Amino acid sequence: MTRREKVLTYLETYARSMDQGVTTSELSEAIGVLRPNVSKVLNQLVREGRVKKTNGRPVHYFVNHAAGKDEMKMQQKPNIGFAGYARIRDPSTKGEVAAKKHEVDVFKSMIGSRDSLKNQVEQAKAALLYPPHGLNTLIIGPTGSGKTYFAHKMYHFALDRKIISKKGFTTFNCADYAHNPQLLMSHLFGYVKGAFTGANADKAGLIQEADGGMLFLDEVHRLPPEGQEMIFYFMDHGTYSRLGETAKVHHADVRLVYATTEDPKSSLLQTFVRRIPIIIQLPDFNQRSAREKLQLLEQLLTLEANRIHKNIRLSEDVVQALLGSVTYGNVGQLKSNIQLVCAQGFLNSMHHKHEITLLFNQLPPNIKDGLSNLASDRRELGNLSRLLEPMMVIKPDAQRGTPDIDSYELPYNLYEIIGDKAALLKEDGLDQAAINHFVMTDINLHLKSFYRQGKLDKTIDGLGEIVDQEIIELTKQIQRLLQERENYPVRDQFIYAMSLHISSFIKRIQSGKPLRTISADLISMVHDYPVELKIAERVKDLIRDHYHFPIPESEVYYMAILLVSLKSEPKTGKVGIVVAAHGDSTASSMVRVVSQLLSVDNIAAYDMPLEMSPKVALAGIAAQVKRIDQGSGVLLLVDMGSLSTFSNKLIEKTTIHVRTIDMVTTAMVLEAARKTALIDSDLETVYRELREFNGYSRTIEKVQQKKKDVQKRSDQREKAIIAICSTGEGTAKRIKDLLDKILVDHLIDDITVITVSLVTMNEQIVKIQQDYQIVAATGVVKPQVAVPFVSLEDLLQGGGERFVSLIEEIDNHAVYEAETFEHSELLTKEMSQNYLGRYFTFINPGKIVNILWGYCDFIQQRSQSKLSNAFKISLIMHMAGSLERYLTRSEMRVDEQRLSRIRMEKLYPIVKQANEILHETLNINLSDAEVFYIVELLNTEKEKSDTQNN
Amino acid sequence: MVMTMDVRFLRIDSRLLHGQVTTNWAKVIKVNRILIVSDRVASDRTRKTLIIQAAPPGIKTNVITVEKMIRMYHDPRFDLLKPMILVEDPVDARRIVEGGITIDSVNIGAISFDTTRVMVTDAIAVNPADVAAFKWLHDQGIKLDVRKVSNDSSKNLWKSLSEKGLV
């Protein structure tokens, strides 16, 4: 490619309109051509009219579409968006022919299709083009990462390439009917008259509707197991039955695309997953590059600009705040945040005909927070700053900003509603400030009610169980007023902490207990926080107005302290952890377990398939190290010694301090996460301590030695969990009750829950530690103690159970043995043989184990359900028992009624066939009573895995 | 009335929780918990994991030491438990009863043969320590009920031990 072609191709791809324009230096960096040379080419192209430039500095260049059609056609013409838009853009017949001749690739217009989504796009194309009918595809990605959007692109691609014969993209969200499996199935497969009450006529299902087209099943993990079974039968045979029919007589040709936010390994039937050869994983928003994030922002803003037909002007800090405001909801959250600020900007700039301006100081507090979120990630901020100009102007552009149908799209035109409402209020004679206030409340309401049905509203269900609804409502009202009137930023935790606080206070008043006294400590502490004190006064007034009784001054102080503690803590400084291990998912599964248990954010995984070259691995690990570093260095945990030599190379490559430990286990990752959870822990200390921990599990002698040591030094202090709330009385007591119940349920009788007040937290903790060994903490704030912590929200949303399990595990110095043998067939066989020897008298373990292993495999294959290794051991032991009973003529007995019932079971013929193996090899014929127990055992296991999956 | 933990079933079986228990006993006896009481298993991670994974659906299962079993039995916080207790051998069963747990019958499923033991029935082998423990249990008036599963006809182990001349 010549220099000129390079420049043109780049501009064609990335700078198709004025707002996408690039500067000379950006271009030079991107295509690797010296700046003066780029500059020369650009000037030449501008003279020819092929490229346009903006006025003002720095100059931005972009493609002039009016010129050079012929030449463009000859160069591999890239992105046009959907096939349909080619016509809108280019009305001449010539253009249309051109668009058809060069097969349009809708994926090209997708942001990231050459970068973070490159593999995913290739997978999608492969899935669609695979002869003769394509491959079934599962898209996995977190909430809001664009699964529906991606599926849409697949559909359009399929349509353009004439892969599917019929237009029609049928979407079905399995979560919609998850509470009613029958209804869900009837929607999918249809039903016949009389199949159930109310089925008055035959009805075709979505599968029929989608015949010849594409069917997108979202949140497929909510599909009940029997639904998954019916779907996979359909995948295999192309036939299905409607509800109420016995034969599978209907046929349909449907491209199936599934999506889920969950890990398919644990949320879907394995028989189902095995039928899906293509699994596409979409990245988190935060895994995407700064450039892509910016492109996404621009595209979403263009969408809004198109809706309001005005330019949108925003400054650098607004861009940063918007990007930083994406916390858990990915692109979807960005989209809704953009809608919110644009609606607000629209309202504030109604008088302005051509432009709306988004000003930082007018942003809602949760979006303003985005700026500080971003600031705590210096690297990302740096990358972004390089791409940003002080001011950005987004213009309407019909080619780019066409909304796709997705669940983040409002079902009505919000801007029309705002306009109408504002006009109406103006007629009523309201001033602008009042109008803005009313309408803004409205906008919030619209967006909120919309997202509540959708995905972004976090549930606060658990709270309702212990706090009256009235108090929750009051707290929400307080939250709103603080945000809107006082401009005081409040976060998610606020509802929990404040409503619990109010609740305990009200209970206290109602029960006539004496009021809390204020200590001198408290007063002096609060006076360091004048803002919170002022806000607490407001909150007090609001509570007083609601309940119509005076609120004592002491409450103001307690609430002020609560507010102080609810301010977010700085995010810098934790030591990062990267786990790298061989195997497709070894590292990520360890990291998943640990981050679920501890809800930590300073840990990343890097999976290395066995065929991966060290060079690729090094680059991949370096990327993860960079991502996870918060300025305090990174601990690299690896599975094999050879990787431990990476340290120096990584330090060289990333300039981040890296320490490596090998022989990683889940327990070690857990320990590392625990140790680094403290802000003031440093890499060297953590490294030293972990190396010792490593030695702990290496050899049996060492373990025993260590155990003795531990016992010698063992802590005589009683174990305790501390529960922290503002006063140490109300909320914390409730937490204590809750935890006590869970502890008893786990049969833990040696851990005491101790309540602690925020005010003198640190002193109290020191005191507690004299008599107790603190093993965990929970409450409104995280104390500076090196123990697992669970937030109040998590605890109330059912996280208590998990929390206690974690404490149990750590307490037992648990090594996840189960996981290791689930991955090893050899180990399982060895273990089975060992147990056979221990528990049976007449059979030869060494000879029998392979026969019974084959027996398990046969059952697994025929029943199409994966048997866990743990269950295989159970089954092998059971079978050995059967054989011994046969040999000692003491076989089990079962009455005829039950026998005849078992003969109807699906598994009965499979077990009978499997028993043939025993007949052939050992000349043993088990009685039907023994078959009965084998079938029962398999059924019990199936029932168990089904309940776990739901 | 003072409430205490209602132990519904005490079973001796070398293999503790396995097919006969999950498919049969756990279904016919109304319990809300399965307690595997064994010092050995409580300190053996792998066996503990395996046993817990073999638990029947819907019934919580824990592995605890004999000492903890006795401690819990006398702790009013655990009064609501209606457990089925599984032990490996009669010695542990005796320790539990000595610790104060009230029961009028012990079920014996299987005790594995090893070089210290002799077979008494098709599935039960005993050594001198086992015999002493069974004798103690018998002397407390506790019935020694031999059944693999609930619908087997019950045999009295005391009779078999006597016939073999072991007691």
Boltz contact constraints between the chains, C-beta under 6 A:
constraints:
  - contact:
      token1: [A, 744]
      token2: [B, 77]
      max_distance: 6.0
  - contact:
      token1: [A, 747]
      token2: [B, 62]
      max_distance: 6.0
  - contact:
      token1: [A, 749]
      token2: [B, 75]
      max_distance: 6.0
  - contact:
      token1: [A, 817]
      token2: [B, 45]
      max_distance: 6.0
  - contact:
      token1: [A, 817]
      token2: [B, 46]
      max_distance: 6.0
  - contact:
      token1: [A, 817]
      token2: [B, 49]
      max_distance: 6.0
  - contact:
      token1: [A, 818]
      token2: [B, 49]
      max_distance: 6.0
  - contact:
      token1: [A, 839]
      token2: [B, 14]
      max_distance: 6.0
  - contact:
      token1: [A, 839]
      token2: [B, 15]
      max_distance: 6.0
  - contact:
      token1: [A, 839]
      token2: [B, 112]
      max_distance: 6.0
  - contact:
      token1: [A, 841]
      token2: [B, 113]
      max_distance: 6.0
  - contact:
      token1: [A, 870]
      token2: [B, 50]
      max_distance: 6.0
  - contact:
      token1: [A, 870]
      token2: [B, 53]
      max_distance: 6.0
  - contact:
      token1: [A, 873]
      token2: [B, 50]
      max_distance: 6.0
  - contact:
      token1: [A, 874]
      token2: [B, 54]
      max_distance: 6.0
  - contact:
      token1: [A, 878]
      token2: [B, 19]
      max_distance: 6.0
  - contact:
      token1: [A, 888]
      token2: [B, 122]
      max_distance: 6.0
  - contact:
      token1: [A, 890]
      token2: [B, 122]
      max_distance: 6.0
  - contact:
      token1: [A, 936]
      token2: [B, 23]
      max_distance: 6.0
  - contact:
      token1: [A, 937]
      token2: [B, 19]
      max_distance: 6.0
  - contact:
      token1: [A, 937]
      token2: [B, 23]
      max_distance: 6.0
  - contact:
      token1: [A, 940]
      token2: [B, 22]
      max_distance: 6.0
  - contact:
      token1: [A, 940]
      token2: [B, 23]
      max_distance: 6.0
  - contact:
      token1: [A, 940]
      token2: [B, 56]
      max_distance: 6.0
  - contact:
      token1: [A, 943]
      token2: [B, 57]
      max_distance: 6.0
  - contact:
      token1: [A, 944]
      token2: [B, 57]
      max_distance: 6.0
  - contact:
      token1: [A, 947]
      token2: [B, 57]
      max_distance: 6.0
